[in-house]
């Protein structure tokens, strides 16, 4: 998918020796969840067990690639110290990074380099007294997490999750941020008792109004699919323009996209109703049972008959690589 979401983003996570494992696993899981929901490798996660290793690998990389975010996951019990010789290279690395995340004692690293001067940071209660004493030019916030410019701070393991949610929202928008929060069971503005539905085509549609309108029309005409000229007429754009936009934003032709939308609809019916596979195929716009079965197997790796299963609480739209490459 995903030229449509922009270039791959690197998340470099540096760990204190006695770091909070809850914070580390939570942050890592959030970015991995975005990759899972979007069938992509949008976030590339690297983990470093010391500051020296992080500086060694990233110092040269950041001279040409400013898309790297650095997250420092510290401890809630032990102050994180950096050797004096590393302060200057660490400061340059932080200044060159696209985004800085500081969890628990991670704030001490940035403070020692001078990056937090005039900034407001979330500090764990264990460190407030010592932090105020050592760094009077930095402000201590009473909040659990803060964001000022490209610097995100989190005082504890739990608030580190909010830090990662903020990063996702900044990168991909509030709607996808809410999707990830709901998927992981975190409180969100869109919680409901309904089964969760992650619609990847809808996410792509947010990038372009014509794509969004086409996808909406496709979903409204599943049982009796429209032809390209009909679709073009409804959105007041030429068929050729639609083709170009779909290849640029979706990575496949509109007809292939339409077929996958119908197959996703069929998959939901298979999992959530007792309709026969013939009825499901017809209601999904496939007049020939053999073509329905063949198309379904190409996308999901099995025939509709073998994909029968119990009702599910979470349904994720499929955007398969083999279909994408055939576009």
BATORGU-594717 format. One line per 5 residues: number of its first residue (from 1); for each residue x, y, z of N, C-alpha, C. Coordinates in steps of 0.02 Angstrom, whole numbers, padded with zeros to 5 digits. Layout:
! BATORGU-594717
NUM = X:Y:Z:X:Y:Z:X:Y:Z; ...;
//
This chain:
! BATORGU-594717
1 = 00046:-00057:00000:00000:00000:00000:00045:00056:00000; 00133:00056:00021:00098:00115:00038:00138:00178:00025; 00141:00187:-00041:00166:00252:-00062:00116:00305:-00040; 00052:00286:-00036:-00001:00333:-00022:00009:00365:00047; 00041:00331:00093:00051:00358:00160:00119:00391:00167;
6 = 00155:00397:00112:00219:00430:00114:00276:00381:00127; 00337:00407:00137:00395:00364:00145:00394:00326:00210; 00432:00273:00212:00439:00233:00273:00469:00276:00329; 00444:00267:00389:00468:00306:00446:00507:00261:00494; 00566:00283:00513:00607:00243:00558:00597:00267:00630;
11 = 00584:00219:00674:00578:00232:00745:00637:00198:00780; 00682:00237:00806:00740:00210:00842:00727:00216:00917; 00723:00159:00950:00708:00157:01021:00772:00139:01059; 00793:00184:01103:00853:00173:01144:00832:00157:01215; 00861:00105:01244:00839:00080:01309:00892:00091:01363;
16 = 00870:00115:01421:00912:00115:01480:00920:00044:01504; 00974:00028:01539:00986:-00041:01558:00929:-00070:01600; 00900:-00030:01645:00843:-00054:01684:00780:-00018:01664; 00770:-00011:01599:00713:00025:01571:00647:-00008:01592; 00593:00031:01584:00526:00004:01596:00506:-00041:01538;
21 = 00500:-00105:01552:00481:-00153:01499:00410:-00141:01475; 00367:-00119:01520:00298:-00105:01500:00297:-00048:01449; 00335:00004:01462:00337:00060:01415:00366:00039:01348; 00420:00002:01350:00452:-00020:01288:00406:-00063:01246; 00376:-00114:01277:00332:-00159:01240:00270:-00123:01215;
26 = 00244:-00076:01255:00185:-00039:01234:00197:00005:01174; 00252:00042:01176:00269:00086:01120:00282:00046:01057; 00321:-00007:01064:00337:-00049:01006:00273:-00080:00977; 00228:-00101:01020:00165:-00132:00998:00122:-00083:00959; 00121:-00021:00980:00079:00028:00945:00101:00038:00873;
31 = 00165:00047:00863:00189:00057:00794:00181:-00007:00753; 00191:-00065:00784:00181:-00128:00749:00108:-00137:00731; 00062:-00112:00773:-00009:-00117:00759:-00028:-00076:00697; 00002:-00017:00689:-00011:00023:00630:00011:-00016:00568; 00070:-00047:00570:00093:-00088:00513:00043:-00144:00498;
36 = 00018:-00175:00552:-00029:-00230:00543:-00095:-00206:00513; -00121:-00152:00538:-00185:-00127:00514:-00182:-00105:00441; -00124:-00081:00420:-00117:-00055:00352:-00082:-00104:00305; -00069:-00166:00328:-00033:-00214:00286:00029:-00183:00256; 00069:-00150:00297:00126:-00113:00270:00184:-00119:00319;
41 = 00241:-00093:00298:00299:-00085:00342:00312:-00010:00348; 00260:00028:00360:00266:00100:00364:00316:00120:00418; 00312:00088:00476:00359:00102:00530:00412:00047:00533; 00474:00067:00528:00530:00021:00537:00559:00034:00606; 00557:-00017:00649:00577:-00008:00719:00646:-00037:00730;
46 = 00691:00004:00758:00758:-00019:00778:00764:-00009:00853; 00797:-00056:00885:00806:-00053:00958:00880:-00052:00975; 00900:-00006:01019:00970:00001:01040:00974:-00007:01115; 01025:-00043:01138:01030:-00055:01210:01074:-00005:01246; 01100:00045:01208:01139:00097:01240:01143:00158:01195;
51 = 01157:00215:01225:01160:00278:01187:01217:00277:01136; 01274:00246:01155:01331:00244:01110:01314:00210:01044; 01277:00155:01048:01258:00118:00987:01212:00160:00943; 01167:00196:00975:01120:00239:00938:01158:00294:00901; 01204:00327:00936:01243:00381:00905:01285:00354:00848;
56 = 01317:00297:00860:01361:00267:00809:01325:00253:00744; 01264:00228:00748:01227:00208:00687:01192:00268:00654; 01165:00313:00695:01122:00364:00667:01156:00430:00649; 01214:00444:00676:01246:00508:00664:01255:00522:00590; 01281:00473:00553:01291:00482:00481:01225:00480:00444;
61 = 01180:00435:00464:01116:00428:00431:01075:00493:00432; 01078:00528:00489:01038:00588:00497:01064:00647:00456; 01123:00640:00428:01148:00694:00385:01110:00697:00320; 01083:00640:00299:01046:00638:00236:00973:00620:00244; 00955:00588:00301:00886:00566:00312:00860:00593:00378;
66 = 00815:00642:00373:00788:00673:00434:00721:00642:00454; 00704:00583:00429:00640:00553:00444:00643:00505:00504; 00698:00508:00541:00707:00463:00598:00681:00495:00662; 00641:00456:00699:00618:00478:00765:00656:00438:00817; 00680:00471:00869:00717:00437:00922:00675:00438:00986;
71 = 00665:00380:01014:00627:00374:01077:00672:00342:01129; 00680:00376:01185:00724:00352:01239:00679:00327:01296; 00680:00262:01307:00639:00231:01359:00682:00218:01420; 00670:00256:01472:00710:00251:01533:00675:00213:01588; 00701:00222:01647:00675:00189:01707:00636:00239:01748;
76 = 00591:00214:01789:00555:00258:01836:00589:00258:01905; 00646:00224:01909:00681:00217:01974:00752:00244:01972; 00785:00239:01915:00856:00256:01911:00868:00312:01862; 00905:00363:01883:00922:00419:01839:00965:00393:01781; 00951:00417:01722:00990:00397:01662:01044:00449:01650;
81 = 01106:00427:01653:01162:00472:01644:01196:00460:01577; 01224:00513:01548:01260:00507:01486:01331:00532:01497; 01379:00495:01471:01449:00515:01478:01460:00584:01447; 01504:00623:01480:01515:00692:01456:01537:00693:01383; 01577:00644:01363:01603:00643:01294:01547:00631:01243;
86 = 01491:00605:01266:01436:00590:01220:01385:00647:01216; 01391:00697:01258:01340:00750:01260:01336:00787:01193; 01393:00805:01165:01393:00843:01102:01364:00803:01044; 01389:00741:01032:01360:00702:00977:01286:00686:00988; 01266:00677:01052:01196:00662:01066:01153:00724:01052;
91 = 01179:00783:01068:01142:00845:01054:01131:00854:00979; 01184:00842:00940:01177:00848:00867:01126:00797:00840; 01127:00737:00869:01080:00685:00847:01008:00706:00862; 00997:00732:00921:00930:00753:00941:00906:00812:00898; 00951:00858:00884:00932:00916:00843:00915:00895:00772;
96 = 00948:00843:00747:00937:00821:00678:00877:00774:00672; 00856:00744:00727:00801:00696:00725:00735:00730:00707; 00692:00693:00674:00627:00719:00656:00584:00730:00718; 00593:00685:00767:00550:00688:00826:00589:00655:00883; 00577:00679:00945:00612:00652:01004:00559:00630:01054;
101 = 00563:00568:01077:00519:00544:01130:00560:00528:01192; 00539:00553:01249:00576:00545:01311:00530:00514:01363; 00545:00453:01385:00502:00417:01432:00538:00411:01499; 00504:00430:01553:00530:00424:01621:00599:00458:01626; 00652:00422:01646:00717:00454:01655:00750:00474:01589;
106 = 00719:00460:01533:00745:00481:01469:00751:00557:01464; 00712:00594:01504:00716:00667:01502:00784:00692:01523; 00819:00655:01566:00885:00677:01589:00935:00680:01531; 00930:00633:01484:00976:00633:01427:00969:00698:01387; 00908:00715:01370:00897:00776:01332:00915:00839:01372;
111 = 00901:00838:01436:00916:00896:01479:00991:00907:01483; 01030:00854:01487:01102:00861:01493:01133:00890:01430; 01101:00880:01373:01127:00907:01310:01104:00979:01298; 01059:01004:01340:01034:01072:01332:00973:01077:01287; 00948:01022:01262:00892:01023:01215:00827:01044:01250;
116 = 00823:01033:01316:00760:01048:01352:00759:01118:01382; 00809:01159:01369:00809:01227:01396:00747:01265:01370; 00708:01292:01416:00648:01328:01397:00589:01285:01378; 00599:01219:01382:00545:01173:01365:00511:01147:01429; 00450:01125:01421:00412:01097:01477:00409:01022:01468;
121 = 00429:00985:01520:00434:00912:01515:00394:00878:01570; 00367:00819:01553:00332:00778:01602:00384:00737:01640; 00384:00743:01706:00436:00711:01748:00403:00663:01797; 00432:00603:01804:00406:00555:01853:00416:00583:01923; 00369:00572:01969:00376:00599:02037:00442:00582:02071;
126 = 00470:00523:02055:00534:00504:02085:00591:00551:02067; 00583:00588:02012:00639:00628:01986:00627:00703:01990; 00569:00725:02012:00553:00796:02009:00603:00838:02048; 00618:00818:02110:00663:00858:02152:00733:00863:02121; 00760:00807:02100:00828:00808:02072:00830:00843:02005;
131 = 00777:00836:01965:00776:00869:01900:00773:00945:01908; 00731:00969:01953:00727:01041:01966:00794:01069:01991; 00828:01030:02030:00892:01052:02057:00946:01056:02003; 00948:01006:01960:01001:01003:01908:00986:01047:01848; 00922:01054:01831:00905:01088:01768:00852:01142:01780;
136 = 00871:01196:01814:00822:01249:01829:00795:01285:01768; 00830:01279:01710:00808:01313:01650:00754:01274:01611; 00741:01214:01633:00688:01174:01603:00627:01175:01650; 00568:01177:01621:00506:01179:01661:00479:01109:01672; 00454:01097:01731:00423:01033:01748:00347:01039:01742;
141 = 00318:00996:01703:00245:00997:01694:00212:00949:01742; 00153:00967:01764:00115:00921:01807:00078:00869:01767; 00081:00873:01700:00045:00825:01657:00083:00760:01653; 00048:00707:01635:00080:00642:01627:00120:00638:01563; 00100:00677:01512:00139:00679:01450:00132:00748:01419;
146 = 00183:00769:01383:00182:00835:01351:00208:00830:01280; 00192:00881:01241:00219:00887:01174:00233:00961:01160; 00295:00976:01146:00315:01043:01126:00358:01038:01064; 00330:01060:01008:00366:01053:00945:00378:00979:00929; 00440:00961:00919:00455:00892:00901:00474:00850:00962;
151 = 00469:00879:01023:00488:00843:01084:00426:00819:01120; 00422:00753:01129:00368:00721:01166:00397:00692:01231; 00365:00705:01287:00389:00676:01349:00332:00638:01384; 00351:00585:01419:00302:00544:01456:00334:00527:01523; 00298:00538:01577:00327:00529:01644:00330:00457:01667;
156 = 00289:00413:01637:00285:00345:01662:00273:00295:01606; 00270:00232:01625:00259:00178:01577:00192:00185:01542; 00140:00200:01579:00073:00206:01550:00068:00266:01504; 00095:00323:01526:00091:00383:01484:00135:00377:01422; 00181:00330:01421:00221:00317:01361:00177:00295:01303;
161 = 00122:00261:01319:00076:00240:01267:00044:00301:01234; 00028:00351:01274:00000:00413:01247:00051:00447:01201; 00113:00444:01219:00166:00472:01177:00165:00441:01108; 00160:00374:01106:00159:00340:01041:00095:00356:01003; 00038:00360:01037:-00024:00379:01004:-00018:00448:00972;
166 = 00015:00494:01008:00025:00562:00981:00066:00560:00917; 00117:00518:00916:00159:00511:00856:00119:00486:00797; 00078:00435:00808:00036:00408:00755:-00013:00461:00729; -00043:00497:00775:-00089:00550:00755:-00055:00604:00714; 00006:00622:00734:00043:00673:00697:00060:00648:00626;
171 = 00077:00584:00620:00097:00557:00555:00038:00544:00509; -00016:00516:00536:-00068:00488:00494:-00138:00517:00505; -00144:00563:00552:-00208:00594:00564:-00246:00565:00623; -00293:00603:00647:-00330:00583:00707:-00374:00522:00696; -00402:00514:00636:-00446:00458:00624:-00410:00391:00633;
176 = -00351:00386:00602:-00313:00324:00609:-00287:00315:00680; -00269:00371:00712:-00249:00367:00782:-00304:00335:00824; -00366:00356:00813:-00422:00328:00850:-00432:00254:00833; -00421:00236:00770:-00427:00165:00750:-00377:00123:00789; -00315:00146:00795:-00263:00109:00830:-00280:00104:00904;
181 = -00303:00160:00933:-00321:00159:01004:-00377:00110:01018; -00427:00109:00974:-00483:00064:00984:-00460:-00008:00976; -00418:-00020:00927:-00393:-00088:00914:-00355:-00116:00975; -00317:-00072:01009:-00277:-00093:01067:-00317:-00089:01132; -00379:-00067:01128:-00420:-00064:01188:-00408:-00003:01231;
186 = -00375:00048:01203:-00363:00109:01241:-00424:00154:01237; -00436:00196:01288:-00493:00243:01284:-00485:00289:01224; -00539:00297:01187:-00536:00341:01128:-00603:00376:01121; -00604:00427:01078:-00665:00466:01068:-00719:00428:01031; -00700:00372:00999:-00748:00338:00956:-00765:00268:00982;
191 = -00757:00257:01047:-00773:00192:01074:-00848:00179:01070; -00865:00117:01055:-00935:00097:01054:-00939:00023:01068; -01000:-00003:01073:-01009:-00074:01086:-01013:-00114:01021; -01007:-00079:00965:-01010:-00113:00901:-00944:-00148:00886; -00946:-00202:00845:-00883:-00233:00825:-00840:-00182:00788;
196 = -00775:-00185:00799:-00731:-00138:00767:-00721:-00156:00694; -00718:-00105:00651:-00709:-00117:00580:-00655:-00071:00554; -00598:-00098:00536:-00543:-00059:00508:-00549:-00061:00432; -00565:-00005:00402:-00576:-00001:00330:-00516:00034:00298; -00473:-00006:00268:-00411:00022:00241:-00423:00065:00180;
201 = -00473:00048:00140:-00487:00089:00081:-00513:00157:00102; -00550:00159:00157:-00574:00223:00182:-00516:00266:00206; -00467:00233:00237:-00407:00269:00260:-00370:00299:00200; -00364:00260:00146:-00331:00286:00085:-00371:00343:00056; -00437:00337:00058:-00480:00388:00029:-00472:00456:00061;
206 = -00448:00457:00123:-00439:00521:00156:-00385:00563:00123; -00345:00531:00080:-00290:00567:00047:-00312:00606:-00014; -00370:00588:-00042:-00392:00622:-00104:-00468:00618:-00108; -00502:00675:-00120:-00575:00675:-00120:-00606:00634:-00176; -00573:00630:-00235:-00600:00590:-00289:-00597:00516:-00271;
211 = -00540:00494:-00243:-00533:00425:-00221:-00587:00409:-00168; -00595:00454:-00121:-00645:00444:-00068:-00715:00436:-00097; -00732:00478:-00145:-00798:00476:-00175:-00807:00411:-00215; -00756:00391:-00253:-00760:00329:-00292:-00771:00268:-00246; -00732:00266:-00191:-00737:00209:-00145:-00806:00207:-00112;
216 = -00832:00266:-00095:-00899:00269:-00066:-00951:00243:-00115; -00945:00261:-00178:-00992:00238:-00230:-00985:00163:-00240; -00923:00139:-00241:-00912:00067:-00249:-00946:00027:-00194; -00939:00051:-00133:-00969:00016:-00075:-01045:00018:-00077; -01072:00070:-00108:-01145:00076:-00114:-01173:00036:-00172;
221 = -01130:00009:-00214:-01151:-00029:-00273:-01112:-00095:-00277; -01121:-00136:-00226:-01084:-00199:-00223:-01120:-00255:-00260; -01185:-00261:-00250:-01222:-00316:-00281:-01225:-00308:-00357; -01231:-00247:-00380:-01233:-00234:-00452:-01177:-00184:-00469; -01117:-00209:-00480:-01059:-00165:-00491:-01068:-00120:-00552;
226 = -01042:-00059:-00544:-01044:-00010:-00598:-00986:-00021:-00646; -00995:00001:-00708:-00940:00002:-00756:-00902:00067:-00748; -00840:00069:-00772:-00798:00128:-00764:-00831:00192:-00791; -00862:00191:-00850:-00893:00253:-00875:-00948:00278:-00827; -00985:00232:-00797:-01037:00252:-00749:-01007:00284:-00687;
231 = -00953:00254:-00663:-00919:00281:-00604:-00891:00351:-00619; -00860:00358:-00678:-00831:00422:-00697:-00884:00477:-00702; -00942:00458:-00728:-00996:00507:-00734:-01021:00530:-00666; -01025:00484:-00619:-01050:00500:-00552:-01003:00547:-00514; -00938:00541:-00527:-00890:00584:-00491:-00868:00644:-00533;
236 = -00895:00649:-00594:-00879:00705:-00639:-00805:00710:-00654; -00773:00653:-00662:-00701:00650:-00679:-00693:00597:-00733; -00647:00606:-00779:-00639:00558:-00833:-00612:00491:-00807; -00627:00438:-00844:-00603:00371:-00825:-00527:00370:-00821; -00495:00406:-00866:-00422:00408:-00867:-00394:00441:-00804;
241 = -00426:00495:-00782:-00404:00528:-00721:-00413:00483:-00660; -00469:00447:-00659:-00481:00400:-00603:-00427:00346:-00602; -00410:00319:-00660:-00358:00268:-00665:-00292:00294:-00636; -00273:00356:-00657:-00210:00384:-00633:-00210:00395:-00558; -00266:00420:-00531:-00270:00433:-00460:-00267:00368:-00420;
246 = -00301:00316:-00442:-00299:00253:-00406:-00229:00222:-00407; -00196:00226:-00463:-00128:00198:-00466:-00080:00238:-00422; -00091:00304:-00417:-00047:00345:-00376:-00061:00338:-00301; -00126:00336:-00282:-00143:00336:-00211:-00156:00266:-00182; -00183:00221:-00223:-00202:00155:-00198:-00151:00102:-00219;
251 = -00118:00114:-00276:-00068:00066:-00299:-00098:00011:-00341; -00160:00018:-00363:-00193:-00031:-00405:-00248:00003:-00446; -00273:-00031:-00495:-00325:-00001:-00538:-00391:00004:-00500; -00436:00047:-00522:-00502:00052:-00489:-00542:-00012:-00494; -00535:-00049:-00550:-00573:-00112:-00557:-00549:-00164:-00508;
256 = -00483:-00169:-00498:-00457:-00217:-00449:-00478:-00196:-00379; -00474:-00131:-00365:-00497:-00106:-00300:-00570:-00123:-00288; -00611:-00113:-00339:-00682:-00128:-00334:-00693:-00202:-00318; -00656:-00245:-00352:-00663:-00316:-00341:-00644:-00335:-00269; -00591:-00305:-00243:-00570:-00320:-00174:-00622:-00295:-00124;
261 = -00651:-00237:-00136:-00704:-00212:-00092:-00762:-00260:-00090; -00781:-00287:-00148:-00835:-00336:-00150:-00816:-00401:-00115; -00753:-00422:-00122:-00731:-00483:-00089:-00728:-00474:-00014; -00707:-00415:00009:-00709:-00401:00081:-00780:-00404:00108; -00826:-00378:00068:-00897:-00382:00087:-00919:-00456:00092;
266 = -00898:-00495:00044:-00915:-00567:00045:-00886:-00601:00106; -00825:-00583:00124:-00793:-00615:00182:-00831:-00599:00247; -00855:-00537:00253:-00894:-00520:00312:-00958:-00561:00315; -00990:-00569:00258:-01052:-00609:00257:-01038:-00682:00275; -00982:-00708:00251:-00964:-00777:00267:-00955:-00787:00342;
271 = -00925:-00737:00375:-00910:-00742:00446:-00968:-00724:00491; -01016:-00684:00463:-01065:-00656:00507:-01138:-00675:00490; -01148:-00715:00437:-01215:-00736:00419:-01216:-00811:00404; -01276:-00836:00393:-01284:-00906:00374:-01305:-00913:00301; -01295:-00861:00263:-01310:-00865:00191:-01266:-00916:00157;
276 = -01291:-00947:00104:-01250:-00995:00067:-01196:-00958:00029; -01143:-00993:00009:-01089:-00960:-00029:-01115:-00934:-00096; -01165:-00969:-00125:-01194:-00945:-00188:-01229:-00878:-00177; -01269:-00874:-00123:-01305:-00812:-00108:-01255:-00755:-00093; -01203:-00771:-00058:-01153:-00721:-00041:-01117:-00696:-00103;
281 = -01100:-00742:-00148:-01068:-00722:-00210:-01112:-00675:-00251; -01176:-00693:-00256:-01223:-00651:-00294:-01231:-00582:-00262; -01237:-00580:-00197:-01247:-00517:-00162:-01184:-00474:-00162; -01128:-00505:-00182:-01065:-00468:-00185:-01045:-00451:-00257; -01091:-00462:-00303:-01080:-00442:-00372:-01046:-00493:-00416;
286 = -01045:-00557:-00394:-01014:-00611:-00434:-01070:-00656:-00460; -01085:-00652:-00524:-01140:-00691:-00552:-01121:-00764:-00563; -01056:-00778:-00569:-01033:-00847:-00581:-00998:-00873:-00518; -01023:-00929:-00492:-00995:-00957:-00430:-00921:-00975:-00438; -00902:-01000:-00497:-00833:-01020:-00508:-00786:-00960:-00506;
291 = -00808:-00904:-00536:-00766:-00844:-00535:-00761:-00815:-00465; -00816:-00818:-00427:-00816:-00795:-00358:-00766:-00836:-00317; -00769:-00901:-00323:-00723:-00945:-00286:-00651:-00933:-00304; -00638:-00926:-00369:-00569:-00915:-00394:-00542:-00847:-00369; -00583:-00796:-00374:-00562:-00729:-00351:-00550:-00728:-00276;
296 = -00593:-00761:-00239:-00588:-00763:-00166:-00522:-00798:-00146; -00508:-00853:-00180:-00447:-00890:-00164:-00384:-00849:-00180; -00386:-00810:-00233:-00328:-00768:-00252:-00313:-00716:-00198; -00365:-00691:-00167:-00356:-00638:-00117:-00343:-00666:-00047; -00382:-00715:-00026:-00378:-00739:00043:-00342:-00806:00051;
301 = -00321:-00836:-00003:-00283:-00898:00002:-00324:-00960:00015; -00390:-00954:00012:-00434:-01012:00020:-00500:-00997:-00012; -00539:-01048:-00025:-00605:-01039:-00057:-00655:-01015:-00005; -00711:-00985:-00027:-00762:-00963:00021:-00787:-01020:00065; -00792:-01079:00036:-00817:-01137:00073:-00772:-01152:00133;
306 = -00706:-01144:00124:-00659:-01160:00178:-00648:-01103:00227; -00677:-01045:00211:-00666:-00988:00253:-00724:-00974:00301; -00772:-01020:00303:-00827:-01013:00350:-00800:-01015:00421; -00824:-00972:00465:-00800:-00972:00533:-00850:-00938:00579; -00835:-00938:00644:-00880:-00905:00692:-00877:-00830:00684;
311 = -00927:-00797:00714:-00927:-00724:00713:-00864:-00697:00745; -00840:-00641:00720:-00779:-00611:00747:-00795:-00540:00771; -00757:-00517:00820:-00768:-00450:00848:-00729:-00396:00812; -00674:-00416:00779:-00633:-00367:00744:-00627:-00390:00672; -00644:-00346:00626:-00639:-00363:00556:-00593:-00313:00521;
316 = -00542:-00337:00487:-00493:-00294:00454:-00498:-00303:00379; -00510:-00248:00344:-00512:-00252:00271:-00445:-00276:00244; -00448:-00320:00194:-00387:-00348:00166:-00366:-00310:00104; -00301:-00297:00100:-00272:-00264:00042:-00212:-00307:00021; -00223:-00365:-00011:-00171:-00415:-00021:-00118:-00394:-00071;
321 = -00056:-00416:-00057:00001:-00398:-00099:-00004:-00428:-00168; -00030:-00490:-00173:-00031:-00521:-00239:-00080:-00487:-00286; -00136:-00463:-00259:-00183:-00425:-00300:-00154:-00357:-00318; -00120:-00325:-00268:-00091:-00260:-00278:-00041:-00262:-00336; 00000:-00314:-00338:00050:-00319:-00390:00021:-00331:-00458;
326 = -00042:-00356:-00458:-00074:-00371:-00523:-00108:-00309:-00551; -00110:-00256:-00511:-00145:-00196:-00534:-00110:-00163:-00592;
//
